[in-house]
Amino acid sequence: APTATIGRGCIDYSKFSNIEDSDDERPVIQQHHQSVCLPMGLPRSAVVRSDYDGVWRELFKQRHLPFTPAPDLEQMWGYYKHGGMDEQALLDQACEVVGNFPRRHDAEDYRAKTYTLMKKLDTQSREDEARMWTVICSCRFPEHPDAYYNHGVLLSKLCDRAKFSGASKTLLPSLDGADPKSMPTEQYCALFARAAAGYYRRCLKVDPRQRAAYINLIGSLERNEPKGWYDEIQSIAGTAVKQGIWYNRWQRPPHFVPSLPAKPWHDASQFELCRRLEKHGDAIRAEYSAYIERLASRKAWDDLDTTPGLGDVGGRPGALHDGGLAKSGRWQEVPLVTNCAVNREYAELFPETMKLLRQHGHDAIGLALCGGGDVIFSVLTPGTRLRPHCGPSNARLTCHLGIRVPRSDAQGLHIRVAAELPRGWEEGRCLVFDDSFEHEVIFKEAGPSEPYPGERVVLLLNFWHPDFEFKNDPDWRSKSDTVTGSFAAESLPRTDIMTVGSS
C-alpha cells in the first residue's frame, strides 16, 4: 500500500508493519505503511478533527490491549475543543504513547497523576475519557494490574448505566468516523460486560492476587450470564482459593474476615433475636397485612393518603446492583432500616415490629445503621429467580422470618446456599444463613391452569456475626479487612489501594 504523505508535525509509521493484539479476544490487525499526524502541544485552534481521531485510532492498535469498545470521539472532541489543561494533557499523553516517546515522570508519579485525572473524569460521568487514561497507562505499564482493573470498572459502570436506563436501544460509538450505531440495549450490555471481563482477566493474568478483580469478574459473570458463566465462576473461585484470597470457593464476599467461623446454615433457635421474632410472628404478619390492605384501599385521587408503596429492589441509592440480581419476575421491598437510617415513612406503619427490633434486634439495627445490612420485608412474585451471588461481607448473618409462604420447597419455592440442599420457608419460622456463601432463590411460576399463588414475603434482617470483633463500629470494614475494607469493590479504588499486591 502507498505511504501517506507525511505532514508537518507527523511521524512516519511505515516501520510498524505488524501491530497486533496479544489476546485471543480480538482479531490480529495488520498495519501497512501509514503515517499518523500527532498534534502534540499544538493550540486547540490548530488541531483538526481528523488528526484528533487518528491519534485514538492508532492508540487502539497497541498490542497490549484486550478487546476494548470504542469511545465516543464526538463527545471527547467537544470536551477537548472547549476544555482546559486536563483535556490537552489527555491528547498529548496519547500522542506520546503512539509516538513511542519516553515518559517524563518516574513510574510511580506517572501512575499517581494519571489516576487522579482518571478519577476526576469518572466523578464527572465522563467515563470514555477516563477509560483513555487507563489505556494510556496500560500501554506504558503492560505488566502493572491497576489500569486493567480500573478500565474494567469503568466498562462495568457503562454497562450498568445502559442496563438500568430502561431504554430499549443504546448508541454504540465507532472509531471509523461513522455515526454511532443504535443497537438493542441487551446486546450493548453483553458487549460491554464481555469487555469488562476481559480487562479483569488481564488484571489477574498480570497479578493473580488482586482480590477486587476476582470480585468484579465474578460479579460481572453472575449478572450477565454469558455462555459457560457458572463453570467459569467455579474455576475462578478455585484459583482465588489457591491464591489465598478466600478459603472456600462457595464463600466469596468482597469484605472478608478470615478469622470468622463459617458455615452456610445456622440454627435459628440459637439466636435470641430469632426466638423473639418467631414468638411475635403473628403480630408482625398482622402489621404487614394491614399495610397491604391500606395500599389496596388507597384512592388515586386522595392526596392526603401518603402511604409509601413497595419499592423495586435496586431502586434506592446504594442498592443498584441488588436490582441486577433478579433474572426474572419481580423483587420488591418494604425498607424499614436501610442506607444507615431508619426510613420513618415506612417504620411508623410497623410500630410493633420496630419496637421488637429496638428491644431485641440491636445487632440487626446496629449493622444497618453502620451501612452493613438492611431490615426489609422482601417480596417475590411467582416466576422470580434471583441469580446465584454472594453477599458483601462475612461479618454478618441473614435471617428470614416467613410472613407469607404460598408454596413449599417441593412446589418450587426455595433458597439454595452453597452446595447444601435447597430449603423452603415456613410462615412464622426463621431461617438463618451466611449470605457471604453463594446463594440463589427460585419461585417457580404458576402453571396455566393453576390459580395465582400470591407473593412470597419474608422479614429480612442482616445482623452481626456473633464472633465479629467490631460490632457497631463505624470503621468496622477497614479495621477488619485492610485490603478492601476502605473502598467499594465495584468502584475505582482509592489511590492508596492502587499498588496493593502490585509490582
C-alpha positions in Angstrom: 0.0 0.0 0.0 1.3 3.5 -0.7 2.7 5.6 2.1 0.6 8.6 3.1 2.2 12.0 2.8 3.9 13.0 6.0 2.8 16.5 7.0 4.3 18.9 9.5 4.3 17.5 13.0 3.6 14.0 11.8 5.5 10.8 12.3 6.0 8.1 9.7 4.6 4.8 11.0 5.6 2.7 8.0 8.2 0.9 10.0 5.4 -0.6 12.3 4.3 -3.1 9.8 2.8 -5.6 12.2 1.0 -4.2 15.2 -1.2 -7.0 16.6 -3.2 -7.8 19.7 -1.7 -10.3 22.1 -5.1 -11.7 23.3 -7.4 -14.2 21.7 -10.3 -11.9 22.4 -9.8 -9.8 19.3 -8.5 -10.4 15.7 -5.0 -9.7 14.6 -4.8 -6.3 12.9 -2.1 -5.6 10.3 -0.8 -2.0 9.7 0.7 -1.3 6.2 2.7 1.8 5.5 0.7 4.5 7.2 1.6 7.9 8.6 -0.1 9.4 11.6 -0.1 13.1 12.5 0.5 13.7 16.2 -0.9 17.2 17.1 1.2 17.2 20.3 1.4 20.6 22.1 -0.4 22.4 19.4 -3.0 25.1 20.3 -6.6 23.8 20.0 -7.3 26.1 17.1 -4.6 24.3 15.1 -5.9 20.8 15.8 -8.3 19.3 13.2 -10.8 16.6 14.0 -9.3 14.1 11.6 -5.9 14.3 13.4 -7.6 14.1 16.8 -9.5 11.0 15.8 -6.4 9.5 14.2 -4.5 9.5 17.4 -7.1 7.5 19.2 -7.5 5.0 16.3 -3.7 4.4 16.4 -3.7 4.1 20.2 -6.3 1.3 20.0 -4.0 -0.7 17.8 -1.5 -1.1 20.6 -0.7 -4.7 21.2 -1.2 -4.7 25.0 -4.9 -4.0 24.9 -7.7 -6.6 25.5 -10.9 -6.1 23.5 -11.9 -2.5 24.0 -15.1 -0.8 22.9 -14.6 2.4 21.1 -15.0 5.7 23.0 -17.4 8.4 21.9 -15.0 10.5 19.9 -17.6 13.1 19.1 -18.2 13.8 22.8 -14.4 13.7 23.6 -13.7 16.2 20.7 -16.3 18.6 22.2 -14.7 18.4 25.6 -11.2 18.9 24.1 -12.1 21.9 22.0 -13.8 23.7 24.9 -11.8 22.2 27.8 -8.6 23.1 29.6 -5.2 21.7 30.5 -6.6 18.3 31.5 -8.1 17.7 28.1 -4.9 18.9 26.5 -2.9 16.5 28.7 -5.0 13.5 27.7 -4.3 14.1 24.0 -0.7 14.9 24.5 -0.1 11.7 26.5 -1.9 9.6 23.9 0.4 11.2 21.3 3.4 10.3 23.3 2.4 6.7 23.6 1.6 6.4 19.9 4.9 8.1 19.1 6.7 5.8 21.5 8.3 8.7 23.3 9.8 8.1 26.7 8.0 9.1 29.9 8.8 12.4 31.6 7.9 11.2 35.1 9.0 8.2 37.1 6.6 5.2 37.1 5.0 5.8 40.5 4.5 9.5 39.9 3.1 8.9 36.4 0.6 6.4 37.6 -0.5 8.6 40.5 -1.0 11.6 38.2 -3.0 9.7 35.6 -5.1 8.0 38.3 -6.0 11.4 39.7 -7.1 12.7 36.3 -9.0 9.5 35.6 -10.8 9.6 38.9 -11.8 13.2 38.3 -13.3 12.3 34.9 -15.1 9.4 36.4 -16.8 11.6 39.1 -17.9 13.8 36.2 -19.5 10.8 34.4 -17.0 11.2 31.6 -16.2 7.5 31.5 -14.8 7.4 28.0 -12.1 9.9 28.7 -11.4 8.2 32.0 -11.0 4.9 30.0 -8.5 6.6 27.7 -6.3 7.3 30.7 -6.4 3.6 31.6 -5.5 2.7 28.0 -2.5 5.1 28.1 -1.4 3.7 31.5 -1.9 0.1 30.2 0.4 0.8 27.3 3.0 2.5 29.5 2.9 -0.3 32.1 1.6 -3.5 30.5 2.8 -5.6 33.5 1.0 -3.5 36.1 -2.5 -4.6 37.1 -4.2 -1.3 38.2 -5.1 0.2 34.9 -6.6 -3.0 33.6 -8.8 -3.3 36.7 -9.8 0.4 36.6 -10.8 0.0 32.9 -12.9 -3.0 33.8 -14.7 -1.0 36.5 -15.5 1.9 34.0 -16.8 -0.6 31.4 -19.0 -2.2 34.1 -20.3 1.2 35.0 -21.2 2.0 31.4 -22.9 -1.5 31.2 -25.0 -0.9 34.3 -25.9 2.6 33.2 -27.4 1.3 30.0 -29.0 -1.7 31.7 -30.9 0.3 34.3 -31.7 3.2 32.0 -34.9 1.5 30.8 -34.1 2.3 27.2 -34.6 -0.5 24.6 -31.8 0.9 22.4 -28.4 2.3 23.1 -25.9 4.1 20.9 -22.6 2.3 20.2 -19.8 4.6 19.0 -17.2 3.6 16.5 -13.6 4.6 15.6 -14.1 4.7 11.9 -15.8 8.1 11.8 -19.3 6.6 11.2 -22.3 7.7 13.2 -23.0 5.8 16.4 -24.9 2.6 15.8 -28.2 2.1 17.6 -28.4 -1.4 19.0 -30.6 -3.3 21.5 -29.5 -2.4 25.0 -29.3 -6.1 25.9 -26.7 -6.6 23.1 -24.8 -3.4 24.1 -24.6 -4.6 27.7 -23.4 -8.1 26.6 -20.6 -6.4 24.6 -19.5 -4.1 27.5 -19.8 -6.9 30.1 -17.6 -9.1 27.8 -15.0 -6.3 27.5 -15.1 -5.6 31.3 -14.5 -9.3 32.0 -11.6 -9.2 29.6 -9.9 -6.4 31.5 -10.5 -8.1 34.8 -9.0 -11.3 33.4 -5.9 -9.4 32.2 -5.5 -7.8 35.6 -5.5 -11.3 37.1 -3.1 -12.6 34.5 -0.7 -9.8 35.5 -1.3 -10.3 39.2 -3.3 -13.3 40.3 -3.7 -11.9 43.9 -5.9 -8.9 43.1 -9.0 -9.6 45.2 -11.0 -6.8 43.7 -10.6 -8.1 40.2 -11.8 -11.6 41.3 -14.8 -9.9 42.9 -15.8 -7.8 39.9 -15.1 -10.5 37.4 -17.3 -13.0 39.2 -19.9 -10.3 39.8 -20.0 -9.4 36.1 -20.4 -13.0 35.1 -23.2 -13.5 37.7 -25.2 -10.5 36.5 -24.8 -11.1 32.8 -24.6 -14.9 32.5 -22.7 -15.3 29.3 -22.2 -18.8 27.8 -20.4 -21.1 30.3 -20.6 -18.5 33.0 -21.3 -20.7 36.0 -18.5 -23.2 35.3 -16.1 -20.3 34.8 -17.1 -18.8 38.2 -16.3 -22.0 39.9 -13.0 -22.2 38.1 -12.1 -18.6 39.0 -13.2 -19.1 42.7 -10.9 -22.2 42.8 -8.0 -20.2 41.6 -8.7 -17.5 44.1 -8.7 -20.0 46.9 -5.3 -21.3 45.8 -4.1 -17.8 45.9 -5.3 -17.3 49.4 -8.0 -14.7 48.5 -10.7 -16.8 50.1 -10.8 -20.1 52.0 -13.8 -21.7 50.3 -14.9 -21.4 46.6 -18.5 -21.1 47.8 -17.8 -18.1 50.1 -16.6 -15.1 48.1 -17.6 -11.8 49.8 -15.8 -8.6 48.8 -15.2 -7.8 52.5 -13.6 -10.9 54.1 -12.6 -11.6 57.7 -10.6 -14.8 57.6 -10.8 -15.5 61.3 -14.6 -15.8 61.5 -16.1 -19.3 61.7 -18.0 -20.1 58.5 -20.9 -22.5 57.6 -23.7 -22.0 55.1 -26.7 -22.6 57.5 -27.1 -21.7 61.2 -29.6 -23.0 63.8 -32.2 -20.2 64.2 -33.0 -21.4 67.7 -29.6 -20.4 68.9 -30.3 -16.7 68.4 -32.4 -14.6 70.8 -33.5 -12.3 68.0 -34.9 -15.2 66.1 -36.7 -16.7 69.1 -38.3 -13.3 69.7 -39.3 -12.9 66.0 -41.0 -16.3 66.0 -42.8 -15.6 69.3 -44.2 -12.4 67.8 -44.6 -13.6 64.3 -48.4 -13.2 64.3 -48.2 -9.6 65.2 -45.5 -8.9 62.6 -47.7 -10.7 60.0 -50.7 -8.7 61.0 -48.9 -5.4 60.6 -47.8 -6.4 57.1 -51.3 -7.4 56.1 -52.7 -4.1 57.4 -50.1 -2.3 55.3 -51.0 -4.2 52.2 -54.7 -3.6 52.9 -54.0 0.1 53.3 -52.3 0.2 49.9 -55.1 -1.8 48.2 -57.8 0.6 49.5 -55.8 3.8 48.7 -57.7 6.1 46.4 -55.7 7.6 43.5 -57.4 11.0 44.0 -56.7 11.1 47.7 -53.7 13.4 48.1 -53.9 13.2 51.9 -53.0 9.4 51.8 -49.2 9.4 51.7 -48.8 5.7 52.4 -45.5 4.7 50.7 -45.7 1.8 48.3 -43.4 -1.2 47.8 -40.2 -0.3 46.0 -38.3 -2.4 43.5 -35.1 -3.8 45.0 -32.2 -1.8 43.4 -34.3 1.4 43.0 -32.9 3.2 46.1 -29.4 4.7 46.4 -26.7 2.1 47.3 -28.7 -0.9 46.1 -28.3 -0.6 42.3 -26.5 -4.0 41.9 -29.1 -5.8 44.0 -31.6 -4.9 41.3 -29.4 -6.7 38.8 -29.8 -10.0 40.7 -33.3 -10.6 39.5 -33.1 -12.8 36.4 -36.8 -12.9 36.0 -40.0 -12.0 37.8 -40.1 -9.1 40.3 -38.3 -8.5 43.6 -39.7 -5.7 45.8 -39.2 -4.4 49.3 -40.6 -2.5 52.2 -37.5 -0.8 53.6 -37.6 -0.3 57.3 -33.9 0.3 58.1 -31.5 0.9 55.1 -28.7 3.1 53.9 -27.6 3.9 57.5 -31.0 5.2 58.6 -34.5 4.3 59.8 -37.0 5.0 57.0 -39.6 6.7 59.2 -42.3 6.8 56.5 -42.3 3.0 56.5 -41.2 2.3 60.1 -44.2 4.3 61.6 -46.5 1.8 59.8 -44.9 -1.1 61.7 -44.8 0.0 65.3 -44.8 -3.4 66.9 -42.2 -4.7 64.6 -39.9 -1.7 65.2 -40.5 -1.9 68.9 -39.4 -5.6 68.9 -36.3 -4.8 66.9 -35.3 -1.9 69.1 -35.6 -4.1 72.2 -34.1 -7.4 70.9 -32.5 -6.6 67.5 -29.6 -4.5 68.4 -27.3 -6.5 66.2 -29.6 -6.0 63.2 -30.4 -2.3 63.7 -26.7 -1.6 64.6 -25.5 -3.3 61.4 -28.0 -1.4 59.3 -27.0 1.9 60.8 -23.4 1.1 60.1 -24.1 0.5 56.4 -23.6 -3.2 56.6 -27.1 -4.6 56.0 -30.8 -4.0 55.8 -34.1 -4.6 57.6 -36.8 -5.0 55.0 -39.8 -7.0 54.0 -38.6 -8.9 50.9 -41.4 -9.6 48.4 -41.1 -12.0 45.5 -43.7 -12.6 42.8 -44.2 -16.0 41.2 -41.7 -16.6 38.4 -38.9 -14.8 40.2 -35.4 -16.1 40.1 -32.6 -14.4 42.0 -29.2 -15.2 40.4 -26.5 -17.1 42.3 -24.5 -14.5 44.2 -22.6 -13.8 47.4 -23.3 -11.1 49.9 -20.9 -8.3 50.6 -19.4 -9.4 53.9 -18.9 -12.5 56.1 -19.1 -10.2 59.2 -22.9 -10.7 59.1 -25.5 -13.4 59.0 -29.0 -13.2 57.5 -32.4 -14.1 59.0 -35.6 -14.6 57.0 -38.8 -14.7 59.0 -41.6 -16.3 56.9 -44.6 -13.9 56.6 -46.4 -15.2 53.5 -45.2 -18.5 52.1 -47.6 -19.7 49.3 -45.7 -22.8 48.3 -43.4 -25.4 49.8 -39.9 -26.3 48.7 -41.3 -29.3 46.8 -43.7 -27.0 44.9 -40.9 -24.8 43.6 -40.2 -22.1 46.2 -36.8 -22.4 47.8 -33.4 -21.0 48.6 -30.1 -22.8 47.9 -27.0 -21.9 49.9 -23.6 -23.2 48.8 -23.7 -26.9 47.9 -26.4 -27.6 50.5 -29.8 -29.0 49.5 -32.4 -26.2 48.9 -34.7 -25.3 51.7 -38.2 -23.7 51.8 -39.7 -21.2 54.2 -42.4 -21.7 56.8 -44.7 -18.9 58.0 -43.8 -17.8 61.5 -40.4 -19.6 61.4 -36.9 -18.2 60.9 -34.2 -19.3 58.5 -30.6 -18.2 59.3 -27.8 -18.5 56.8 -24.5 -16.9 56.0 -25.2 -14.9 52.8 -21.4 -14.5 52.1 -21.8 -18.0 50.7 -23.2 -18.3 47.2 -27.0 -18.5 47.3 -29.9 -18.2 44.9 -33.7 -18.1 45.2 -36.3 -19.7 42.9 -40.0 -19.1 42.9 -41.5 -21.1 40.0 -44.3 -19.5 38.0 -47.8 -20.9 38.3 -48.9 -23.2 35.6 -51.6 -22.1 33.1 -54.3 -24.0 35.0 -53.2 -23.0 38.5 -54.6 -20.1 40.5 -52.2 -17.2 41.3 -50.4 -18.4 44.5 -49.6 -14.9 45.8 -46.2 -13.4 46.8 -43.6 -14.8 49.0 -42.9 -12.4 51.8 -40.2 -12.6 54.5 -38.9 -10.1 57.0 -35.2 -10.0 56.1 -32.7 -8.9 58.6 -28.9 -8.9 58.3 -27.2 -9.0 61.7 -23.7 -9.1 63.1 -21.9 -12.4 63.0 -21.7 -13.4 66.7 -17.9 -13.7 66.6 -17.2 -10.4 64.8 -15.0 -8.1 66.8 -16.0 -4.6 65.6 -19.8 -4.6 66.0 -21.5 -1.2 65.7 -18.1 0.4 65.0 -18.4 2.9 62.1 -15.0 1.8 60.9 -15.8 -1.9 61.1 -14.8 -2.5 57.4 -11.4 -1.0 57.4 -10.5 -2.3 60.9 -11.3 -5.9 60.0 -10.2 -6.1 56.3 -7.2 -3.9 55.4 -7.2 -4.9 51.7 -10.7 -4.0 50.5 -12.3 -2.6 53.7 -11.7 1.0 52.6 -13.3 1.1 49.2 -16.4 -0.3 47.4 -15.4 -3.3 45.3 -17.4 -2.1 42.3 -15.9 1.4 42.2 -12.5 2.8 41.4 -10.0 2.0 44.3 -8.6 4.8 46.3 -5.1 6.0 45.4 -3.6 4.3 48.5 -5.1 1.0 47.3 -3.7 1.2 43.8 -0.5 -0.7 44.3 -1.6 -3.3 46.8 -0.3 -6.7 45.6 1.2 -4.9 42.5 4.8 -4.9 41.4 
